[in-house]
Amino acid sequence: MSEKPLAGIKVIDFTGVQAGPACTQLLAWFGADVIKVERTNGGDVTRRQLRDIPDVDALYFTMLNSNKRSLAINTKAPEGKEVMEKLIRGADILVENFAPGAMDRMGLGWDHIHELNPRLILGSVKGFNEDSPWSDLKVYENVAQAAGGAASTTGFWDGPPTISGAALGDSNSGMHLMIGLLTAIIQRNATGVGQKVSVSMQDAVLNLSRVKLRDQQRLERLGYLEEYPQYPNGEFGDAVPRGGNAGGGGQPGWVLKCKGWETDPNAYIYFTIQEQNWARTCEAIGKPEWIDDPEYATARARQPHIFDIFADIEKWLADKTKYEAVDILRTYEVPCAPVLSMKEIAADPALRKSGSVVEVEQKDRGTYLTVGSPIKFSGFTPDITGSPLLGEHTDEVLADLGYDADAIAKLHAGQVVV
Ligand code: CAO
Protein backbone atom coordinates (compact mmCIF):
# COMPACT_ATOMS: atom_id res chain seq x y z
CA MET A 1 0.00 0.00 0.00
CA SER A 2 1.23 3.50 -0.77
CA GLU A 3 2.26 5.91 1.99
CA LYS A 4 -0.65 7.47 3.85
CA PRO A 5 -1.59 10.97 2.65
CA LEU A 6 -0.63 12.78 5.88
CA ALA A 7 2.51 10.72 6.65
CA GLY A 8 5.18 12.94 8.15
CA ILE A 9 2.73 15.52 9.57
CA LYS A 10 3.27 15.86 13.31
CA VAL A 11 0.23 16.81 15.37
CA ILE A 12 0.03 17.76 19.03
CA ASP A 13 -3.45 16.81 20.12
CA PHE A 14 -4.08 19.03 23.14
CA THR A 15 -7.81 18.33 23.08
CA GLY A 16 -10.53 16.75 25.15
CA VAL A 17 -14.09 15.48 25.08
CA GLN A 18 -15.36 15.32 21.45
CA ALA A 19 -14.92 18.40 19.24
CA GLY A 20 -11.12 18.44 19.20
CA PRO A 21 -10.54 14.67 19.38
CA ALA A 22 -12.87 14.04 16.41
CA CYS A 23 -10.65 16.31 14.29
CA THR A 24 -7.32 14.86 15.40
CA GLN A 25 -8.61 11.29 15.06
CA LEU A 26 -9.29 11.94 11.39
CA LEU A 27 -5.79 13.40 10.99
CA ALA A 28 -4.42 10.21 12.58
CA TRP A 29 -6.49 7.94 10.34
CA PHE A 30 -5.13 9.75 7.32
CA GLY A 31 -1.55 9.13 8.43
CA ALA A 32 -0.44 12.00 10.69
CA ASP A 33 1.58 11.20 13.83
CA VAL A 34 -0.86 12.40 16.50
CA ILE A 35 0.38 12.74 20.07
CA LYS A 36 -2.43 13.22 22.53
CA VAL A 37 -1.19 15.36 25.41
CA GLU A 38 -3.24 14.59 28.51
CA ARG A 39 -3.44 15.57 32.14
CA THR A 40 -1.56 13.22 34.49
CA ASN A 41 -4.56 12.86 36.81
CA GLY A 42 -6.86 10.71 34.68
CA GLY A 43 -6.27 12.22 31.25
CA ASP A 44 -9.12 13.13 28.93
CA VAL A 45 -12.33 13.17 31.00
CA THR A 46 -14.04 10.89 28.50
CA ARG A 47 -11.81 8.02 29.62
CA ARG A 48 -14.03 7.88 32.70
CA GLN A 49 -17.35 9.11 31.35
CA LEU A 50 -20.23 6.64 30.79
CA ARG A 51 -18.05 3.62 31.41
CA ASP A 52 -19.58 0.25 30.50
CA ILE A 53 -16.73 -1.80 32.07
CA PRO A 54 -15.28 -0.82 35.47
CA ASP A 55 -11.74 0.64 35.33
CA VAL A 56 -11.55 0.34 31.53
CA ASP A 57 -11.39 3.36 29.22
CA ALA A 58 -14.93 4.27 28.19
CA LEU A 59 -16.19 3.85 24.64
CA TYR A 60 -16.64 7.61 24.55
CA PHE A 61 -12.84 7.85 24.67
CA THR A 62 -11.92 4.88 22.50
CA MET A 63 -14.26 5.95 19.69
CA LEU A 64 -12.60 9.38 19.41
CA ASN A 65 -8.92 8.67 20.00
CA SER A 66 -7.90 5.71 17.90
CA ASN A 67 -4.58 5.66 16.03
CA LYS A 68 -3.07 8.24 18.45
CA ARG A 69 -0.21 8.08 20.97
CA SER A 70 -0.67 9.32 24.55
CA LEU A 71 1.71 11.54 26.51
CA ALA A 72 0.48 12.21 30.05
CA ILE A 73 2.12 15.34 31.35
CA ASN A 74 1.46 18.26 33.69
CA THR A 75 1.97 21.19 31.35
CA LYS A 76 1.53 23.64 34.22
CA ALA A 77 4.76 22.44 35.91
CA PRO A 78 7.81 24.28 34.49
CA GLU A 79 9.45 20.99 33.40
CA GLY A 80 6.20 19.95 31.73
CA LYS A 81 5.91 23.24 29.92
CA GLU A 82 9.46 22.79 28.69
CA VAL A 83 8.48 19.42 27.19
CA MET A 84 5.47 21.04 25.56
CA GLU A 85 7.64 23.77 24.06
CA LYS A 86 10.02 21.17 22.65
CA LEU A 87 7.08 19.36 21.09
CA ILE A 88 5.80 22.62 19.61
CA ARG A 89 9.18 23.38 18.02
CA GLY A 90 9.01 20.12 16.07
CA ALA A 91 5.32 19.95 15.20
CA ASP A 92 3.25 20.96 12.18
CA ILE A 93 -0.11 21.33 13.93
CA LEU A 94 -1.33 21.87 17.48
CA VAL A 95 -5.03 21.42 18.14
CA GLU A 96 -6.73 22.57 21.35
CA ASN A 97 -10.30 22.95 22.56
CA PHE A 98 -9.91 24.06 26.15
CA ALA A 99 -12.14 26.54 27.92
CA PRO A 100 -11.62 30.14 26.74
CA GLY A 101 -8.37 31.60 28.10
CA ALA A 102 -6.90 28.27 29.29
CA MET A 103 -4.06 28.27 26.74
CA ASP A 104 -3.07 31.84 27.74
CA ARG A 105 -3.20 30.89 31.42
CA MET A 106 -0.80 28.03 30.66
CA GLY A 107 1.57 30.50 28.98
CA LEU A 108 0.85 28.93 25.58
CA GLY A 109 -1.04 31.71 23.81
CA TRP A 110 -0.88 32.06 20.02
CA ASP A 111 1.84 34.75 19.99
CA HIS A 112 4.17 32.57 22.05
CA ILE A 113 3.45 29.44 20.01
CA HIS A 114 3.99 31.34 16.77
CA GLU A 115 7.30 32.66 18.08
CA LEU A 116 8.43 29.17 19.14
CA ASN A 117 7.61 27.71 15.73
CA PRO A 118 6.48 30.09 12.96
CA ARG A 119 5.61 27.13 10.68
CA LEU A 120 3.18 25.60 13.17
CA ILE A 121 -0.56 25.81 12.57
CA LEU A 122 -2.75 26.20 15.66
CA GLY A 123 -6.26 24.80 15.48
CA SER A 124 -8.68 26.00 18.11
CA VAL A 125 -12.30 25.15 18.91
CA LYS A 126 -14.36 27.33 21.22
CA GLY A 127 -18.09 27.55 21.85
CA PHE A 128 -18.39 31.04 20.37
CA ASN A 129 -16.15 33.13 18.14
CA GLU A 130 -14.08 35.99 19.51
CA ASP A 131 -16.60 38.68 18.51
CA SER A 132 -19.43 37.02 20.38
CA PRO A 133 -20.74 38.50 23.63
CA TRP A 134 -20.66 34.88 24.86
CA SER A 135 -17.04 34.22 23.89
CA ASP A 136 -16.12 33.50 27.52
CA LEU A 137 -18.65 30.66 27.90
CA LYS A 138 -17.75 27.01 28.29
CA VAL A 139 -19.78 25.06 25.78
CA TYR A 140 -20.93 21.50 25.23
CA GLU A 141 -22.81 19.96 22.31
CA ASN A 142 -26.36 20.91 23.18
CA VAL A 143 -25.43 24.46 24.14
CA ALA A 144 -24.05 24.92 20.63
CA GLN A 145 -27.15 23.41 19.03
CA ALA A 146 -29.24 25.90 20.99
CA ALA A 147 -27.14 28.89 19.95
CA GLY A 148 -26.56 27.82 16.34
CA GLY A 149 -30.19 27.84 15.20
CA ALA A 150 -30.59 24.06 15.10
CA ALA A 151 -32.68 23.65 18.26
CA SER A 152 -35.23 26.37 17.46
CA THR A 153 -35.89 24.79 14.05
CA THR A 154 -35.91 21.12 15.13
CA GLY A 155 -38.88 19.24 16.57
CA PHE A 156 -42.62 19.73 16.28
CA TRP A 157 -44.54 23.01 16.32
CA ASP A 158 -46.41 22.08 19.50
CA GLY A 159 -43.27 21.02 21.39
CA PRO A 160 -40.16 22.76 22.73
CA PRO A 161 -36.93 23.42 20.80
CA THR A 162 -35.28 20.02 20.28
CA ILE A 163 -31.71 18.76 20.19
CA SER A 164 -30.60 16.46 17.38
CA GLY A 165 -29.04 13.10 18.22
CA ALA A 166 -26.27 13.89 15.74
CA ALA A 167 -23.24 15.76 17.12
CA LEU A 168 -23.78 18.97 15.19
CA GLY A 169 -21.86 20.97 17.79
CA ASP A 170 -19.01 18.61 18.63
CA SER A 171 -17.89 16.31 15.82
CA ASN A 172 -19.18 18.75 13.23
CA SER A 173 -16.95 21.51 14.66
CA GLY A 174 -14.05 19.08 14.53
CA MET A 175 -14.74 18.37 10.85
CA HIS A 176 -14.87 22.09 10.09
CA LEU A 177 -11.56 22.52 11.90
CA MET A 178 -10.04 19.69 9.86
CA ILE A 179 -10.93 21.52 6.64
CA GLY A 180 -9.34 24.69 8.02
CA LEU A 181 -6.16 22.91 9.08
CA LEU A 182 -5.65 21.23 5.72
CA THR A 183 -6.25 24.57 3.99
CA ALA A 184 -3.66 26.20 6.25
CA ILE A 185 -1.17 23.40 5.56
CA ILE A 186 -1.43 23.99 1.83
CA GLN A 187 -0.76 27.70 2.37
CA ARG A 188 2.03 26.98 4.88
CA ASN A 189 3.73 24.72 2.37
CA ALA A 190 3.78 27.64 -0.07
CA THR A 191 4.69 30.46 2.33
CA GLY A 192 6.53 28.67 5.14
CA VAL A 193 4.35 30.43 7.71
CA GLY A 194 1.65 28.88 9.90
CA GLN A 195 -1.48 30.57 11.18
CA LYS A 196 -4.19 30.18 13.77
CA VAL A 197 -7.35 28.44 12.55
CA SER A 198 -10.39 28.96 14.77
CA VAL A 199 -13.80 27.31 14.66
CA SER A 200 -16.67 28.19 16.94
CA MET A 201 -19.27 25.55 17.66
CA GLN A 202 -22.07 28.09 17.21
CA ASP A 203 -20.75 28.94 13.72
CA ALA A 204 -20.33 25.27 12.78
CA VAL A 205 -23.93 24.50 13.79
CA LEU A 206 -25.16 27.59 11.96
CA ASN A 207 -23.31 26.49 8.84
CA LEU A 208 -25.41 23.31 8.85
CA SER A 209 -28.56 25.35 9.54
CA ARG A 210 -28.01 27.42 6.39
CA VAL A 211 -31.39 26.54 4.83
CA LYS A 212 -33.18 27.82 7.93
CA LEU A 213 -31.61 31.26 7.45
CA ARG A 214 -32.86 31.00 3.85
CA ASP A 215 -36.33 30.29 5.23
CA GLN A 216 -36.18 33.24 7.65
CA GLN A 217 -35.70 35.63 4.75
CA ARG A 218 -38.45 33.99 2.68
CA LEU A 219 -40.78 34.16 5.69
CA GLU A 220 -40.11 37.87 6.16
CA ARG A 221 -40.82 38.56 2.49
CA LEU A 222 -43.85 36.29 2.03
CA GLY A 223 -45.34 35.71 5.49
CA TYR A 224 -45.51 31.95 4.93
CA LEU A 225 -43.34 28.95 4.00
CA GLU A 226 -45.17 26.72 1.58
CA GLU A 227 -43.25 23.51 2.29
CA TYR A 228 -43.90 23.63 6.05
CA PRO A 229 -46.80 21.66 7.59
CA GLN A 230 -48.16 24.97 8.91
CA TYR A 231 -49.06 26.00 5.32
CA PRO A 232 -51.74 26.98 4.42
CA ASN A 233 -54.00 26.45 7.44
CA GLY A 234 -51.68 27.04 10.39
CA GLU A 235 -50.27 30.27 11.72
CA PHE A 236 -46.79 31.58 10.96
CA GLY A 237 -45.07 33.85 13.46
CA ASP A 238 -42.11 36.08 12.71
CA ALA A 239 -39.41 33.36 13.04
CA VAL A 240 -38.86 30.08 11.20
CA PRO A 241 -41.03 27.50 12.98
CA ARG A 242 -40.29 23.89 13.80
CA GLY A 243 -41.46 21.82 10.84
CA GLY A 244 -41.53 18.32 12.31
CA ASN A 245 -40.33 15.84 9.72
CA ALA A 246 -41.03 17.99 6.67
CA GLY A 247 -38.47 17.98 3.89
CA GLY A 248 -36.52 21.22 3.76
CA GLY A 249 -35.57 21.38 0.11
CA GLY A 250 -38.86 21.97 -1.66
CA GLN A 251 -39.63 18.27 -2.12
CA PRO A 252 -42.28 17.37 0.49
CA GLY A 253 -41.57 14.34 2.61
CA TRP A 254 -42.54 12.77 5.91
CA VAL A 255 -41.81 9.83 8.17
CA LEU A 256 -44.47 7.20 7.40
CA LYS A 257 -45.61 4.17 9.36
CA CYS A 258 -44.94 0.69 7.99
CA LYS A 259 -46.05 -2.80 9.04
CA GLY A 260 -45.31 -3.35 12.72
CA TRP A 261 -45.09 0.28 13.83
CA GLU A 262 -47.43 -0.46 16.75
CA THR A 263 -44.68 -2.44 18.49
CA ASP A 264 -41.45 -1.46 16.71
CA PRO A 265 -40.51 2.19 17.33
CA ASN A 266 -38.48 2.24 14.12
CA ALA A 267 -40.91 0.57 11.69
CA TYR A 268 -41.01 3.68 9.49
CA ILE A 269 -39.65 4.94 6.21
CA TYR A 270 -38.83 8.45 5.11
CA PHE A 271 -40.86 9.07 1.97
CA THR A 272 -40.19 11.94 -0.44
CA ILE A 273 -42.57 13.18 -3.10
CA GLN A 274 -40.20 14.27 -5.81
CA GLU A 275 -41.99 16.72 -8.09
CA GLN A 276 -40.47 15.36 -11.31
CA ASN A 277 -41.29 11.79 -10.27
CA TRP A 278 -44.97 12.33 -9.41
CA ALA A 279 -46.40 10.02 -12.07
CA ARG A 280 -44.19 7.08 -11.10
CA THR A 281 -44.79 7.77 -7.40
CA CYS A 282 -48.56 7.43 -8.04
CA GLU A 283 -47.99 4.16 -9.89
CA ALA A 284 -45.79 2.85 -7.06
CA ILE A 285 -48.44 3.42 -4.41
CA GLY A 286 -51.34 2.18 -6.54
CA LYS A 287 -52.94 5.57 -7.20
CA PRO A 288 -52.60 6.06 -10.98
CA GLU A 289 -55.78 8.18 -10.91
CA TRP A 290 -53.86 10.90 -9.04
CA ILE A 291 -51.44 11.49 -11.91
CA ASP A 292 -53.66 13.91 -13.83
CA ASP A 293 -56.24 14.80 -11.17
CA PRO A 294 -56.05 18.63 -10.77
CA GLU A 295 -56.30 18.19 -6.98
CA TYR A 296 -53.06 16.18 -7.05
CA ALA A 297 -51.16 16.91 -10.25
CA THR A 298 -48.98 19.79 -9.02
CA ALA A 299 -47.02 20.39 -5.85
CA ARG A 300 -49.07 23.53 -5.16
CA ALA A 301 -52.35 21.61 -5.51
CA ARG A 302 -51.12 18.82 -3.25
CA GLN A 303 -49.70 20.93 -0.45
CA PRO A 304 -53.04 21.95 1.19
CA HIS A 305 -53.95 18.26 1.65
CA ILE A 306 -50.46 16.77 1.80
CA PHE A 307 -51.18 15.02 5.11
CA ASP A 308 -54.23 13.28 3.58
CA ILE A 309 -51.92 12.09 0.80
CA PHE A 310 -49.39 10.81 3.34
CA ALA A 311 -52.24 9.06 5.21
CA ASP A 312 -53.26 7.29 1.98
CA ILE A 313 -49.64 6.24 1.39
CA GLU A 314 -49.57 4.83 4.92
CA LYS A 315 -52.59 2.66 4.01
CA TRP A 316 -50.49 1.26 1.13
CA LEU A 317 -47.58 0.72 3.53
CA ALA A 318 -49.68 -1.02 6.21
CA ASP A 319 -48.92 -4.57 5.01
CA LYS A 320 -45.27 -3.95 4.07
CA THR A 321 -42.21 -3.88 6.27
CA LYS A 322 -39.97 -0.85 5.87
CA TYR A 323 -37.51 -2.95 3.86
CA GLU A 324 -40.21 -4.38 1.58
CA ALA A 325 -41.60 -0.90 1.01
CA VAL A 326 -38.22 0.54 0.04
CA ASP A 327 -37.56 -2.42 -2.27
CA ILE A 328 -40.75 -1.61 -4.18
CA LEU A 329 -40.35 2.17 -4.12
CA ARG A 330 -36.75 2.08 -5.33
CA THR A 331 -37.91 0.52 -8.60
CA TYR A 332 -40.06 3.63 -9.13
CA GLU A 333 -37.17 5.97 -8.20
CA VAL A 334 -38.93 7.33 -5.11
CA PRO A 335 -36.33 8.94 -2.81
CA CYS A 336 -36.83 6.98 0.40
CA ALA A 337 -35.06 4.96 3.09
CA PRO A 338 -35.96 2.80 6.05
CA VAL A 339 -35.56 4.51 9.43
CA LEU A 340 -32.65 2.47 10.80
CA SER A 341 -32.10 1.84 14.49
CA MET A 342 -28.56 1.84 15.91
CA LYS A 343 -29.01 -1.91 16.46
CA GLU A 344 -29.61 -2.37 12.72
CA ILE A 345 -26.70 -0.08 11.82
CA ALA A 346 -24.32 -1.95 14.14
CA ALA A 347 -25.18 -5.25 12.41
CA ASP A 348 -25.41 -3.93 8.84
CA PRO A 349 -23.10 -6.04 6.62
CA ALA A 350 -22.85 -3.35 3.94
CA LEU A 351 -21.64 -0.72 6.43
CA ARG A 352 -19.07 -3.23 7.71
CA LYS A 353 -17.94 -4.06 4.17
CA SER A 354 -17.39 -0.39 3.30
CA GLY A 355 -15.49 0.28 6.52
CA SER A 356 -18.11 2.76 7.69
CA VAL A 357 -18.58 0.62 10.80
CA VAL A 358 -15.44 -1.17 11.97
CA GLU A 359 -14.52 -3.56 14.75
CA VAL A 360 -11.33 -2.51 16.53
CA GLU A 361 -9.02 -4.33 18.97
CA GLN A 362 -8.57 -2.37 22.19
CA LYS A 363 -6.17 -3.11 25.05
CA ASP A 364 -7.94 -4.06 28.29
CA ARG A 365 -11.30 -4.23 26.48
CA GLY A 366 -11.26 -6.77 23.68
CA THR A 367 -13.04 -5.48 20.61
CA TYR A 368 -15.47 -2.64 20.11
CA LEU A 369 -17.38 -1.13 17.22
CA THR A 370 -16.64 2.33 15.97
CA VAL A 371 -17.66 4.52 13.08
CA GLY A 372 -14.97 4.29 10.44
CA SER A 373 -13.94 6.92 7.95
CA PRO A 374 -16.94 8.41 6.15
CA ILE A 375 -14.47 9.62 3.51
CA LYS A 376 -13.32 6.95 1.05
CA PHE A 377 -10.16 7.30 -1.03
CA SER A 378 -9.24 5.41 -4.18
CA GLY A 379 -5.56 5.53 -3.20
CA PHE A 380 -5.61 4.31 0.38
CA THR A 381 -7.82 2.81 3.06
CA PRO A 382 -7.55 4.12 6.63
CA ASP A 383 -6.48 1.36 9.00
CA ILE A 384 -8.22 1.96 12.31
CA THR A 385 -6.33 0.73 15.35
CA GLY A 386 -7.05 1.02 19.08
CA SER A 387 -6.76 4.06 21.33
CA PRO A 388 -3.77 4.61 23.63
CA LEU A 389 -3.89 3.90 27.33
CA LEU A 390 -3.14 6.97 29.46
CA GLY A 391 0.55 7.78 29.13
CA GLU A 392 1.21 4.65 27.07
CA HIS A 393 3.73 6.51 24.91
CA THR A 394 5.09 9.00 27.44
CA ASP A 395 8.62 7.55 27.59
CA GLU A 396 8.77 6.94 23.85
CA VAL A 397 7.77 10.54 23.06
CA LEU A 398 10.21 11.96 25.62
CA ALA A 399 13.01 9.85 24.16
CA ASP A 400 12.13 11.14 20.67
CA LEU A 401 12.51 14.66 22.08
CA GLY A 402 16.03 13.82 23.28
CA TYR A 403 15.42 13.05 26.96
CA ASP A 404 17.69 10.29 28.26
CA ALA A 405 16.62 7.57 30.71
CA ASP A 406 17.76 9.56 33.77
CA ALA A 407 15.90 12.69 32.71
CA ILE A 408 12.76 10.64 32.01
CA ALA A 409 13.01 8.96 35.41
CA LYS A 410 13.32 12.38 37.04
CA LEU A 411 10.17 13.60 35.32
CA HIS A 412 8.34 10.49 36.56
CA ALA A 413 9.67 10.92 40.10
CA GLY A 414 8.50 14.54 40.16
CA GLN A 415 5.07 13.38 38.89
CA VAL A 416 5.43 15.74 35.93
CA VAL A 417 4.67 12.80 33.64
CA VAL A 418 2.83 9.52 34.00
N1 CAO B 1 -1.61 19.67 32.44
C1 CAO B 1 -2.02 20.60 33.30
N2 CAO B 1 -3.18 21.27 33.17
C2 CAO B 1 -3.94 20.96 32.11
C3 CAO B 1 -3.58 19.99 31.17
C4 CAO B 1 -2.34 19.32 31.37
N3 CAO B 1 -1.93 18.36 30.55
N4 CAO B 1 -4.55 19.90 30.24
C5 CAO B 1 -5.49 20.78 30.59
N5 CAO B 1 -5.15 21.43 31.72
C6 CAO B 1 -5.89 22.44 32.44
C7 CAO B 1 -6.23 23.65 31.61
O1 CAO B 1 -5.12 24.48 31.47
C8 CAO B 1 -7.33 24.25 32.45
O2 CAO B 1 -6.76 24.98 33.52
P1 CAO B 1 -7.31 26.40 34.03
O3 CAO B 1 -8.79 26.24 34.16
O4 CAO B 1 -6.62 26.57 35.36
O5 CAO B 1 -6.91 27.40 33.03
C9 CAO B 1 -8.02 23.04 33.07
O6 CAO B 1 -7.16 21.94 32.81
C10 CAO B 1 -9.39 22.70 32.56
O7 CAO B 1 -9.47 22.84 31.16
P2 CAO B 1 -10.81 22.45 30.37
O8 CAO B 1 -10.92 23.30 29.17
O9 CAO B 1 -10.81 20.99 30.08
O10 CAO B 1 -11.97 22.88 31.36
P3 CAO B 1 -13.36 22.28 31.76
O11 CAO B 1 -13.31 20.81 31.99
O12 CAO B 1 -13.82 23.12 32.87
O13 CAO B 1 -14.26 22.59 30.48
C11 CAO B 1 -15.18 22.37 28.28
C12 CAO B 1 -14.53 21.66 29.47
C13 CAO B 1 -15.36 21.37 27.17
C14 CAO B 1 -16.54 22.94 28.69
C15 CAO B 1 -14.26 23.52 27.83
O14 CAO B 1 -13.00 22.98 27.56
C16 CAO B 1 -14.74 24.28 26.61
O15 CAO B 1 -15.67 25.07 26.67
N6 CAO B 1 -14.05 24.06 25.47
C17 CAO B 1 -14.29 24.80 24.26
C18 CAO B 1 -15.49 24.31 23.55
C19 CAO B 1 -15.44 22.84 23.26
O16 CAO B 1 -14.59 22.34 22.57
N7 CAO B 1 -16.44 22.14 23.77
C20 CAO B 1 -16.70 20.81 23.26
C21 CAO B 1 -16.41 19.80 24.14
S1 CAO B 1 -17.15 18.37 23.43
O17 CAO B 1 -18.70 18.38 24.10
Boltz pocket constraint, residues with backbone or C-beta under 6 A from the ligand:
constraints:
  - pocket:
      binder: B
      contacts: [[A, 16], [A, 17], [A, 18], [A, 19], [A, 20], [A, 37], [A, 38], [A, 39], [A, 40], [A, 73], [A, 74], [A, 75], [A, 76], [A, 97], [A, 98], [A, 99], [A, 100], [A, 101], [A, 102], [A, 103], [A, 105], [A, 106], [A, 125], [A, 126], [A, 127], [A, 137], [A, 138], [A, 139], [A, 140], [A, 141], [A, 170]]
      max_distance: 6.0
